[in-house]
Structures are given as C-alpha cells and as structure tokens.
Amino acid sequence: MLQRGERALCDRCGTTLWRYSGITLSGWLALCLAALICFTVANIYPVVSMSVGGMTRQASMLDAVGMTWDQGYYATALMTGLSGFGVPLVQLLLLLWVLGPLTFGREPPGFAGVVRAYGLLRPWSMVSVFLLGVLVAVVKLAGMASVSPEPGLFAFGALTVLITMLDRLSPHALWRFAEHSAIVPVHVPKRVPGRALTGCHVCGQVQAVRPNRATPGNIEEEIDELLDDTPHCVRCDAVLHERKPASLTRTWALLIAAAALYVPANVLPIMNIRSVIFGDSGHTILGGVVELWQTGSWDIAVIVFVASIVVPLTKMLALAVLATSLQSGSQFTLRQRTRMYEMIEFIGQWSMLDVFVVILLAALAQFEGFLQISAGPAAGSFGMVVILTMLSAMSFDPRIAWDKELSREFGNVSPEPQARRLRQSAPDESRDGGSVAVSTNSVRDSA
C-alpha cells in the first residue's frame, strides 16, 4: 500500500504505474465544481482590453474564435474553439457526471461510456496553452497600444491551476474509486493456453487476450491485425489489444503528413497586419520571434521560439528516431527511449501557442482604418501539424521494443510465459481488495 509521497515504478522501464493521492472523492468533486465556476467566469468576461486613439476593444476566448471564423479561417477557428472551450467544458461536465454519484456511493448512469469519453478528451484540453497565448499577445500589442487585463484573464489563471490538478484524475483512478466503493465488479482473470494477460487501457481490468502476432513495420500483417475480430473488456466493453494495432504504420503515416504540413506552416504568413503607421505586412512564425526579440521582449521571444519552432521539430525528429529504432530492432538505451517518448507526450499540445496568439490578436486589433490584424493561411497548417504529431505519438507503442528485448532474453517462448514474467516484474499496486489494474500496460498520470 502506497504512503504519502510514494509512487509505484515499473522494474524494467522505470515508468510510473501509480501515485499516492490523499484527495478523496468529495475533494475531487469540490475541485471540479470550482473549475466549472472559473470556466464560466473566464468565458463570460473578456480576458484583455486594448485602447488606441480613444477607441477600446475587449475580447474573450469566444470573441477570438468568432472573429477568426468571420475572417474565413474555419479550420483554425474550429481547432481553437474545441481545444480552448469545447473540450474543457465537456471534460468538466463528464467529470461532474461521474464524481457526483460516486461521492454518494452510487454508480453514475452510463459510467463505462462516460469514463471512456473522458479519457479520450483529456489530451485535447488546452486551457493552459491559451493562457500563455494571452500573455504573449499582450506583449506583442504593448508597443502598438495600451493593453489592460480583464477579469477573464484572472479566471483563466485559476482555471489552469484547477484543470492541471484534475488532470491527475485518470480513467483508471475513477474505476479504482468505483471498485473501492463496491459499485463495479472486479473479475479475476483466468489463464487460457495461447492467450496473454493484459490490462484494459480504460478501466485496468486484467483479462486474457490473443497476443499480437504482427511483425512491427510489416504493413500487411499490421493491417490484418487491425481488421481482425478483437475482444472487448468484460467490464467496460472497450476494445482490447495486447499492444496498439498497426502502431508503426500509423505512426509513420501521421508523422509524414505532419512533416508535409510543417513546410507551409513556416513559409506562409501566420498573421497579417494592416496599419496606417506600420503599413501592411505578413508575419511568419519565425518573423514574429525576431520582432519580439528586436522590441526587447527577449524572454517572450524565447518562449514563442521554443513552443512554435523547437517543440514541433523535436517531436517529429524524436518520433522518427523512436520509430526507426523500433523498426530496426535496436535494443540499445531502451530506458532512455521510454523517457524520450514520455517527453514527447508531455510537450505535445504546447505547439498550439502561436495559433492562440493569432486569434486573440485578430479579435483585439480591429480598428477600421487604423489597425487591423487577421489570421494567415499558416495558422490552419500549423494547427494541423500539432494535431497530427499528437496523434502520431498516441499511435506509437514503446512496449513493443521491450517485448523484443524480452524475447531475446528468453528465446522463443510462448506468449503466456512472457506475459507471466511481465506480471511478476510489475509491482503489486492492488489494495483494499481492488483488482490488479496494472500488468503489461502502464498506468500513468493517475490520482
């Protein structure tokens, strides 16, 4: 049983399987309600106001999305509206739907489906990225006009803190709370010859599945594996796979698409400015960084450069290295490669920073005949690069490299002894009669 400040780590790769948390269900419910209140305030009130020559404009998150839509950049408006408003709102409502009944010892209606949907939405909530985008936009506008913070900005700051805390409440953690309250069943898995025990990626229930027999990188075998009839979890009905199907094929396809879009994202202007004083100009991502540096905002310039230039390139190059190493069968530095993959997952959404900056500037700087800013064609391309690299990282399965290393250790053995060996090497994190929610799968970012 874990104590305060402790966490369970995998013996082989060092991945965190479980973290101790002293927050109770009622505590999580209180955090969720507080986040909903902050979310409402943050989107009702403007986040910042701008004054030029006696004229003043204010803008909220929804104002920025609406202005981008009106300017004809529908893809950019859709991406930012969903990641900055739609997904966080649905995420909080789903959590409230689950935590309310669980707190009073009852099973929420549609518990399995709601928790699965919540897990799918978690990576796409980008409130913290929008908050940083507001700060960058304020610095960019400071040289053109008088800029003042509004109540929405402070509400977004509080919301960022609360959502960051709630992000530790993973689907596995919600199922564990339900287990401890005896609301959902716990099934004892049975060993079946020719089957491997694996944990459900949604609820953590361990059960026997047919082992993945596709050779990584073999497109025909991976597609056949993907199209085969797949079992479903006995508890939450999620599709079960011992390993992510067609992992390498999907990773390479999404990565190549992202690399192709990265060129127009950096060559085309991401923002257009029409000004009586400064004239008409189009600004690329790198041009915006140079402008910030030249105006003396070197700290903001570094942040934008890292988020918009370094992070996307690092993600693509790191994913290419990981996929190439796996395809070639390399067994060197497996732990370091696992840490690299975790780093890619962590930094995934921060590249959306420049897109949020652009839509906010477009909403604020709308002074007809004096100063107008609009999104450029690169904004949509850059947003798609962020989405495709995140999907590529989600498609990659670092466990396949460890499977190869295990096969090399024990030679040609059946999948069942391999799975048993993996179970024995994983720390036992079950407690208070709960199910063993971790076997060959890793449970991360949990409460």
C-alpha positions in Angstrom: 0.0 0.0 0.0 1.4 3.4 -1.1 2.1 6.0 1.6 2.1 9.8 1.2 4.6 10.9 -1.4 5.3 7.4 -2.7 4.7 6.0 -6.2 5.0 2.6 -7.8 7.5 2.2 -10.7 8.0 -0.5 -13.3 11.0 -2.6 -12.5 12.0 -2.8 -16.2 11.5 0.6 -17.7 11.0 2.9 -14.7 7.6 4.2 -15.8 5.3 5.4 -13.0 2.5 2.9 -12.6 0.6 4.6 -9.7 1.0 7.7 -7.5 -0.3 8.2 -4.0 -3.1 10.7 -3.6 -4.8 11.8 -0.4 -7.6 13.6 -2.2 -11.0 11.9 -1.6 -14.0 11.7 -3.9 -15.6 14.7 -2.2 -12.3 16.7 -2.7 -12.2 15.9 -6.4 -15.9 16.9 -6.7 -15.2 20.2 -5.0 -12.3 20.9 -7.4 -14.5 20.0 -10.4 -17.2 22.5 -9.2 -14.7 25.2 -8.6 -13.2 24.6 -12.1 -16.7 24.9 -13.7 -17.3 28.2 -11.9 -13.9 29.6 -13.0 -14.6 28.3 -16.6 -17.9 30.2 -16.6 -16.3 33.5 -15.4 -13.4 33.1 -17.8 -15.6 32.8 -20.8 -18.3 35.4 -19.9 -15.9 38.2 -19.2 -13.2 39.5 -21.6 -9.6 38.4 -20.9 -7.9 41.6 -22.1 -8.8 45.1 -23.5 -6.9 47.3 -26.0 -7.1 51.0 -26.5 -5.9 53.0 -29.5 -6.6 56.7 -30.1 -9.6 56.8 -27.7 -11.1 53.6 -29.2 -11.2 50.5 -27.0 -11.9 46.8 -27.8 -12.3 43.9 -25.5 -12.0 40.2 -26.3 -12.9 36.9 -24.7 -12.0 33.4 -25.8 -15.3 33.1 -27.8 -14.8 36.5 -29.3 -11.4 35.4 -30.7 -12.9 32.2 -32.1 -15.8 34.0 -33.6 -13.7 36.7 -35.3 -11.4 34.0 -36.8 -14.5 32.3 -38.2 -15.8 35.5 -39.6 -12.5 36.1 -41.4 -12.9 32.8 -43.2 -10.3 30.7 -41.4 -12.8 28.0 -40.4 -10.3 25.2 -39.6 -8.3 27.5 -37.3 -11.5 28.6 -35.5 -12.7 25.1 -35.2 -9.4 23.8 -33.7 -9.0 26.6 -31.2 -12.7 26.7 -30.3 -12.7 23.0 -29.5 -9.4 22.8 -27.7 -9.8 26.0 -25.7 -13.6 25.9 -25.0 -15.5 22.9 -26.2 -13.2 20.1 -24.9 -12.5 21.6 -21.5 -16.3 22.2 -20.9 -17.3 18.7 -21.9 -14.4 17.3 -19.8 -15.6 19.1 -16.7 -19.2 18.1 -17.3 -18.3 14.5 -17.7 -16.2 14.6 -14.5 -19.1 16.2 -12.7 -21.5 13.5 -14.0 -19.2 10.7 -12.7 -18.0 12.3 -9.4 -21.4 13.3 -8.2 -23.0 9.8 -7.9 -19.6 8.2 -6.9 -19.3 10.6 -3.9 -22.7 9.3 -2.6 -21.8 5.6 -3.3 -23.9 5.2 -6.4 -23.0 4.1 -9.9 -23.3 7.0 -12.4 -25.6 6.4 -15.4 -23.6 5.2 -18.4 -20.4 5.0 -16.2 -18.3 3.0 -18.6 -19.0 5.1 -21.7 -18.7 8.4 -19.9 -15.3 7.5 -18.4 -14.1 6.3 -21.8 -15.1 9.5 -23.4 -13.4 11.5 -20.6 -10.2 9.6 -21.3 -10.3 10.4 -25.0 -10.8 14.1 -24.4 -8.0 14.6 -21.8 -5.1 15.2 -24.1 -7.0 17.8 -26.2 -7.8 20.3 -23.4 -5.5 23.3 -23.9 -6.6 25.9 -21.4 -3.1 26.4 -20.1 -1.8 26.9 -23.7 -4.4 29.6 -24.2 -3.5 31.4 -21.0 0.2 31.6 -22.1 -1.1 32.8 -25.5 -2.9 35.7 -23.8 0.4 36.8 -22.1 2.3 36.6 -25.4 -0.4 38.6 -27.2 -0.3 41.3 -24.5 3.5 41.7 -25.0 3.1 41.8 -28.8 0.4 44.6 -28.6 2.2 46.6 -25.9 4.2 48.5 -28.5 1.2 49.4 -30.6 -1.5 50.3 -28.0 -2.5 50.4 -24.3 -3.4 46.9 -23.1 -5.1 46.1 -19.8 -6.0 42.7 -18.2 -9.7 42.0 -17.6 -11.5 39.6 -15.1 -11.5 36.8 -17.6 -7.7 36.6 -17.5 -7.5 36.0 -13.8 -10.3 33.4 -14.1 -8.3 31.6 -16.8 -5.3 31.6 -14.4 -7.3 29.9 -11.6 -8.9 27.5 -14.2 -5.5 26.5 -15.4 -4.4 25.5 -11.9 -7.6 23.6 -11.2 -7.6 21.7 -14.6 -3.9 20.8 -14.0 -4.9 19.3 -10.7 -7.9 17.5 -12.2 -5.7 16.1 -15.0 -4.3 13.7 -12.4 -7.7 12.1 -12.2 -7.3 9.5 -14.9 -10.0 6.9 -16.1 -8.1 4.2 -14.1 -8.4 6.3 -10.9 -12.1 6.7 -11.4 -12.5 3.0 -11.8 -10.5 2.4 -8.7 -12.7 4.7 -6.7 -15.7 2.7 -8.0 -14.0 -0.5 -7.1 -13.3 0.6 -3.5 -16.9 1.7 -3.1 -18.0 -1.8 -4.4 -20.0 -0.1 -7.2 -18.4 -2.0 -10.1 -17.5 -5.7 -10.3 -13.9 -7.0 -10.1 -13.2 -10.0 -12.3 -10.4 -12.5 -11.5 -8.7 -13.3 -14.8 -8.2 -16.9 -15.9 -5.2 -18.1 -17.7 -6.0 -19.6 -21.1 -3.4 -21.5 -23.2 -2.2 -19.4 -26.1 -3.6 -16.2 -24.5 -1.7 -13.4 -22.8 -3.0 -11.5 -19.8 -3.2 -7.7 -20.4 -4.9 -4.8 -18.7 -7.8 -2.8 -20.3 -6.5 0.7 -21.2 -9.7 2.3 -19.9 -10.6 0.5 -16.6 -7.4 -1.5 -15.9 -9.3 -4.9 -15.6 -6.8 -7.7 -16.4 -8.0 -10.4 -18.7 -6.8 -12.9 -21.3 -6.5 -11.8 -25.0 -4.9 -13.2 -28.1 -1.3 -12.0 -28.3 -0.3 -9.6 -31.1 1.4 -11.6 -33.8 2.0 -8.9 -36.4 5.6 -8.0 -37.1 6.2 -4.3 -36.3 6.7 -2.4 -39.6 5.1 -5.1 -41.8 2.1 -3.2 -43.2 0.2 -6.2 -44.4 0.4 -8.0 -41.1 -0.4 -4.9 -39.1 -3.5 -4.2 -41.2 -4.7 -7.8 -40.9 -4.2 -7.5 -37.1 -6.2 -4.2 -37.1 -9.1 -5.7 -39.1 -9.3 -9.0 -37.1 -12.1 -9.5 -34.7 -10.9 -8.1 -31.4 -12.2 -8.9 -27.9 -13.9 -6.4 -25.6 -13.3 -5.8 -22.0 -15.6 -7.8 -19.7 -16.2 -4.8 -17.5 -16.3 -1.6 -19.6 -16.7 -3.1 -23.2 -13.6 -1.2 -24.5 -11.7 -2.9 -27.4 -8.8 -4.9 -26.0 -5.4 -5.2 -27.6 -2.2 -6.6 -26.1 -0.4 -3.9 -28.0 -1.6 -0.9 -30.1 -2.5 -2.4 -33.5 -0.6 -1.2 -36.6 1.4 1.0 -34.3 4.4 1.7 -36.6 2.3 2.1 -39.8 0.0 4.7 -38.2 2.9 6.5 -36.5 4.8 6.9 -39.8 1.7 7.9 -41.8 0.7 10.6 -39.3 4.4 11.8 -38.9 4.9 12.1 -42.7 1.6 14.1 -43.0 2.7 16.4 -40.2 6.2 17.0 -41.8 4.5 17.9 -45.1 2.3 20.5 -43.4 5.2 21.9 -41.4 6.6 23.5 -44.6 3.6 25.8 -45.4 3.1 26.4 -41.7 6.5 28.1 -41.6 6.7 29.6 -45.1 3.3 31.2 -45.3 2.3 34.1 -43.0 0.6 33.1 -39.8 -0.7 36.7 -39.2 -1.5 39.7 -41.5 -1.3 43.3 -40.2 -2.8 46.4 -41.8 -1.8 49.6 -40.1 -1.7 53.3 -41.0 1.5 53.7 -39.1 3.4 50.4 -39.8 1.9 49.6 -43.2 0.7 46.2 -44.5 2.7 43.2 -43.7 2.5 39.4 -43.3 4.3 37.7 -40.4 5.6 34.2 -40.3 6.3 32.3 -37.1 10.0 32.9 -37.2 9.4 36.6 -38.2 7.3 37.1 -35.1 10.0 35.7 -32.9 12.6 38.1 -34.5 10.2 41.0 -34.0 9.7 40.2 -30.3 13.5 40.0 -29.8 14.1 43.3 -31.6 11.5 45.1 -29.5 13.3 44.0 -26.3 10.9 41.2 -25.3 13.6 38.5 -25.5 12.1 36.4 -22.8 8.7 36.1 -24.6 10.7 35.6 -27.9 12.4 32.6 -26.4 9.1 31.1 -25.1 7.5 31.5 -28.6 10.6 30.2 -30.3 10.7 27.1 -28.1 6.9 26.4 -28.3 6.5 27.1 -32.0 9.8 26.1 -33.6 11.8 23.8 -31.2 8.9 21.8 -29.9 7.3 20.7 -33.2 10.8 19.9 -34.7 11.8 18.0 -31.6 8.6 16.0 -31.6 8.9 15.0 -35.2 12.6 14.1 -35.0 12.2 12.2 -31.7 9.3 10.2 -33.1 11.3 9.4 -36.2 14.2 8.2 -34.1 11.9 6.1 -31.9 10.1 4.5 -34.9 13.3 3.9 -36.8 14.9 2.2 -33.7 11.9 0.0 -33.2 11.7 -0.9 -36.9 15.4 -1.8 -37.0 15.1 -4.0 -33.8 17.6 -1.9 -31.8 17.7 -2.8 -28.1 20.1 -0.1 -27.0 19.1 2.6 -24.5 15.5 1.3 -24.0 15.0 3.2 -20.8 16.2 6.5 -22.4 13.9 5.9 -25.4 11.0 5.4 -23.0 11.8 8.7 -21.2 12.0 10.3 -24.7 8.5 9.1 -25.5 7.1 10.4 -22.3 8.7 13.8 -23.0 7.0 13.8 -26.5 3.7 13.1 -24.9 4.2 15.9 -22.3 5.1 18.7 -24.7 2.6 17.7 -27.4 0.0 20.4 -27.0 2.2 23.4 -26.3 2.9 24.0 -30.0 -0.6 25.4 -30.3 0.6 28.6 -28.6 1.1 30.7 -31.7 -2.3 29.8 -33.1 -4.0 31.0 -29.9 -1.9 34.2 -30.0 -3.0 34.9 -33.6 -6.8 34.5 -33.0 -6.6 36.7 -29.9 -4.7 39.5 -31.7 -7.2 39.2 -34.6 -10.1 39.8 -32.1 -8.5 42.7 -30.3 -6.8 44.7 -33.1 -9.9 45.6 -35.2 -9.8 49.3 -35.6 -11.2 50.1 -39.0 -8.9 52.4 -41.0 -6.2 52.4 -38.3 -5.1 48.9 -37.3 -6.4 45.5 -38.3 -4.9 42.1 -37.6 -6.2 38.8 -39.2 -5.1 35.2 -39.1 -3.0 34.0 -42.0 -3.1 30.7 -44.0 -0.2 29.2 -42.0 -2.4 29.2 -38.8 -4.5 26.3 -40.0 -1.5 24.3 -41.3 0.4 24.8 -38.0 -2.7 23.7 -36.0 -2.9 20.5 -38.1 0.8 19.9 -37.5 0.2 20.0 -33.7 -2.8 17.6 -34.1 -1.0 15.1 -36.4 2.1 14.9 -34.2 0.0 14.3 -31.1 -1.9 11.5 -32.9 1.4 10.1 -34.1 2.7 10.0 -30.6 -0.5 8.3 -29.4 -0.2 5.7 -32.1 3.3 4.7 -31.1 3.7 1.9 -28.6 7.1 1.8 -26.8 6.2 -1.5 -25.1 6.9 -3.3 -28.4 10.6 -2.6 -28.1 10.6 -4.1 -24.6 8.7 -7.2 -26.0 11.6 -7.7 -28.4 14.1 -7.4 -25.6 12.2 -9.9 -23.5 12.1 -12.3 -26.4 15.8 -12.0 -26.8 16.3 -12.7 -23.1 14.2 -15.9 -23.0 14.4 -17.1 -26.6 11.5 -18.5 -28.5 8.9 -18.9 -25.7 5.2 -18.8 -25.9 3.3 -15.6 -25.2 1.9 -16.9 -21.9 5.2 -17.3 -20.1 6.3 -13.9 -21.4 3.1 -12.3 -20.0 3.6 -14.1 -16.7 7.2 -12.8 -16.5 5.9 -9.3 -17.1 3.3 -9.6 -14.4 5.8 -10.9 -11.9 8.2 -7.9 -12.6 5.4 -5.3 -12.2 4.8 -4.0 -8.6 1.6 -5.2 -7.0 -0.4 -2.0 -6.6 -3.7 -3.6 -5.6 -5.0 -2.7 -2.2 -8.2 -2.9 -0.2 -9.5 -5.8 -2.3 -9.2 -3.9 -5.6 -8.4 -5.5 -8.8 -4.8 -5.7 -10.2 -5.2 -2.8 -12.6 -1.6 -3.0 -13.9 0.0 -5.9 -15.8 1.8 -5.3 -19.1 0.1 -2.0 -19.5 1.3 1.1 -17.7 -1.0 3.4 -15.7 0.3 6.9 -15.7 -0.9 10.3 -14.6 -3.3 8.7 -12.2 -4.6 10.1 -8.9 
